[in-house]
Amino acid sequence: MIEVKNTLVHEDVIAENFVCNLNRCKGACCVEGDSGAPLNLDELNVLEKIYPAVKPYMTAKGIETIEQVGTSVVDFEGDYTTPCVDGNKECAYVTWENGITKCAIEKAYEAGATDWKKPISCHLYPIRITKYPEFEVLYYDRWSICSPACAFGNELKVSVYQFLKDPLIRKYGADWYTELQEKVSELK
């Protein structure tokens, strides 16, 4: 583990390569799984507030789900997540373009309808965070549906932390990312 400020970064975040390849995986991470995207407590109010701006970019099924259960739900483990269509299918905020899943929240952001890009857990994927009272641990979440991203990352020689520079800075700040880069350089 690499210590960066109040976080521990697992070596796989540095050593493994990854670049999303939506043309190959079709955005399966927004469709597969047991529950929706993990949410931080502060994101619950944000989702409620921006929902009217995001709604025009959503599918009818996604809107129906939000109208029935709300902009967030508690999953089977007791964690807050985005709701899923029909309880366990795609995220309610998913929309499709040419057979590839896209995020309606991000589409609203790109159109200038909201200033919030998407839940940080989505933006940081495949990094997942385990929170402890004194610190957070960042680890690489391996999932077979992401094998095209691993192959593309290997081809381009881009590590997980490099691919996720923008969301890592969004979460922890530019100084944190600079310190991570320095510590990675020291390792090489």
C-alpha positions as CSV (number, residue, x, y, z in Angstrom):
1,M,0.0,0.0,0.0
2,I,1.1,3.5,-0.7
3,E,0.1,6.2,1.9
4,V,-1.1,9.5,0.4
5,K,-2.3,11.9,3.0
6,N,-5.3,10.2,4.7
7,T,-5.5,7.4,2.2
8,L,-3.9,4.1,1.4
9,V,-3.6,3.2,-2.3
10,H,-3.4,-0.5,-3.1
11,E,-0.4,-1.4,-5.4
12,D,-2.8,-2.7,-8.1
13,V,-4.1,0.8,-8.7
14,I,-0.5,1.7,-9.7
15,A,0.6,-1.6,-11.3
16,E,-2.5,-2.6,-13.4
17,N,-3.4,-1.0,-16.7
18,F,-6.9,0.2,-17.6
19,V,-8.6,2.4,-20.2
20,C,-12.4,2.0,-20.7
21,N,-13.3,0.7,-24.1
22,L,-17.0,1.4,-24.4
23,N,-17.1,0.1,-28.0
24,R,-16.2,-3.3,-26.7
25,C,-17.9,-3.6,-23.3
26,K,-20.9,-1.4,-24.2
27,G,-21.0,0.1,-20.7
28,A,-21.9,-3.2,-19.0
29,C,-20.8,-1.9,-15.6
30,C,-24.0,0.3,-15.6
31,V,-26.2,-2.7,-16.3
32,E,-24.6,-5.7,-14.5
33,G,-24.3,-6.3,-10.8
34,D,-26.4,-6.8,-7.7
35,S,-27.3,-3.1,-7.0
36,G,-26.8,0.4,-8.3
37,A,-23.8,2.7,-8.0
38,P,-22.7,3.3,-4.4
39,L,-23.6,6.8,-3.1
40,N,-22.0,9.0,-0.5
41,L,-24.5,10.7,2.0
42,D,-23.8,14.1,0.5
43,E,-24.8,12.8,-3.0
44,L,-28.3,11.9,-1.9
45,N,-29.4,15.5,-1.7
46,V,-27.6,16.3,-4.9
47,L,-29.4,13.6,-6.8
48,E,-32.8,14.8,-5.5
49,K,-31.9,18.4,-6.4
50,I,-30.7,17.7,-10.0
51,Y,-33.3,15.1,-10.9
52,P,-35.6,17.6,-12.8
53,A,-32.6,18.6,-15.0
54,V,-31.5,14.9,-15.5
55,K,-35.0,13.6,-16.2
56,P,-35.2,14.7,-19.9
57,Y,-32.1,12.5,-20.6
58,M,-33.5,9.4,-19.0
59,T,-35.4,6.5,-20.4
60,A,-39.1,6.1,-19.6
61,K,-38.3,3.0,-17.6
62,G,-35.7,4.9,-15.6
63,I,-38.1,7.8,-14.9
64,E,-40.8,5.3,-13.8
65,T,-38.3,3.7,-11.4
66,I,-37.3,7.0,-9.9
67,E,-40.9,8.1,-9.6
68,Q,-41.7,4.9,-7.7
69,V,-38.7,4.5,-5.4
70,G,-36.9,7.8,-5.4
71,T,-33.6,9.2,-6.6
72,S,-31.6,6.8,-4.3
73,V,-32.3,3.6,-2.5
74,V,-30.8,1.4,0.3
75,D,-29.5,-1.9,-1.1
76,F,-29.4,-5.4,0.4
77,E,-26.2,-4.5,2.4
78,G,-27.7,-1.3,3.8
79,D,-25.7,1.0,1.6
80,Y,-27.1,3.9,-0.4
81,T,-27.1,3.3,-4.2
82,T,-28.7,4.5,-7.3
83,P,-32.0,2.7,-8.0
84,C,-32.1,-0.1,-10.6
85,V,-34.8,-0.6,-13.2
86,D,-37.1,-3.6,-12.1
87,G,-35.1,-3.9,-8.9
88,N,-31.9,-5.5,-10.3
89,K,-31.4,-4.5,-13.9
90,E,-29.7,-1.4,-15.3
91,C,-29.1,1.7,-13.2
92,A,-32.2,4.0,-13.5
93,Y,-30.0,6.8,-14.8
94,V,-28.8,4.7,-17.8
95,T,-29.6,5.8,-21.3
96,W,-28.4,4.2,-24.6
97,E,-26.7,5.6,-27.6
98,N,-26.0,3.2,-30.5
99,G,-26.2,0.2,-28.2
100,I,-23.8,1.7,-25.6
101,T,-24.9,2.7,-22.1
102,K,-24.5,6.3,-21.2
103,C,-25.2,8.1,-18.0
104,A,-28.2,10.5,-18.1
105,I,-26.6,12.5,-15.2
106,E,-23.4,13.0,-17.2
107,K,-25.4,13.9,-20.4
108,A,-27.2,16.6,-18.4
109,Y,-23.8,17.8,-17.1
110,E,-22.4,17.9,-20.7
111,A,-25.4,19.8,-21.9
112,G,-24.9,22.4,-19.1
113,A,-28.2,21.5,-17.3
114,T,-26.4,20.6,-14.1
115,D,-22.9,21.3,-12.6
116,W,-22.6,17.8,-11.1
117,K,-21.0,15.2,-13.4
118,K,-22.1,11.9,-11.8
119,P,-21.7,9.9,-8.5
120,I,-18.0,9.8,-7.6
121,S,-18.2,5.9,-7.4
122,C,-19.1,5.9,-11.1
123,H,-16.5,8.5,-12.0
124,L,-13.8,6.5,-10.1
125,Y,-14.6,3.1,-11.4
126,P,-12.7,0.6,-11.3
127,I,-11.4,2.1,-8.1
128,R,-13.5,1.4,-5.1
129,I,-13.0,2.9,-1.7
130,T,-13.3,1.3,1.7
131,K,-13.8,3.9,4.5
132,Y,-12.4,3.6,8.0
133,P,-12.7,6.2,10.8
134,E,-9.2,7.4,10.3
135,F,-8.5,6.8,6.6
136,E,-9.7,5.4,3.3
137,V,-8.3,2.5,1.2
138,L,-8.4,2.7,-2.6
139,Y,-8.4,-0.6,-4.4
140,Y,-8.8,-1.9,-7.9
141,D,-12.0,-3.8,-8.4
142,R,-11.4,-6.5,-10.9
143,W,-14.5,-7.5,-12.9
144,S,-14.5,-9.8,-16.0
145,I,-16.7,-7.4,-17.9
146,C,-13.8,-5.0,-17.9
147,S,-11.4,-7.2,-19.7
148,P,-11.6,-5.0,-22.8
149,A,-10.5,-2.1,-20.7
150,C,-7.6,-4.0,-19.3
151,A,-6.5,-5.0,-22.8
152,F,-6.8,-1.4,-24.0
153,G,-4.9,-0.1,-21.0
154,N,-2.1,-2.6,-21.6
155,E,-2.0,-1.6,-25.3
156,L,-1.8,2.1,-24.4
157,K,0.4,1.5,-21.3
158,V,-1.9,3.6,-19.0
159,S,-2.3,2.5,-15.4
160,V,-5.5,2.7,-13.4
161,Y,-4.5,5.8,-11.5
162,Q,-3.4,7.6,-14.7
163,F,-6.7,6.8,-16.4
164,L,-8.6,8.1,-13.4
165,K,-6.6,11.3,-12.9
166,D,-9.6,13.6,-13.2
167,P,-11.9,11.8,-10.8
168,L,-9.1,11.3,-8.3
169,I,-8.5,15.0,-8.4
170,R,-12.2,15.6,-8.1
171,K,-12.3,13.4,-5.0
172,Y,-9.0,14.2,-3.2
173,G,-7.6,17.3,-4.9
174,A,-4.7,18.2,-7.1
175,D,-2.2,18.2,-4.2
176,W,-3.2,14.6,-3.3
177,Y,-2.7,13.5,-6.9
178,T,0.7,15.2,-7.2
179,E,1.8,13.4,-4.0
180,L,0.6,10.1,-5.4
181,Q,2.6,10.7,-8.6
182,E,5.7,11.5,-6.6
183,K,5.4,8.4,-4.5
184,V,4.9,6.3,-7.6
185,S,8.0,7.8,-9.1
186,E,9.9,6.9,-6.0
187,L,8.9,3.3,-6.4
188,K,10.2,3.1,-10.0
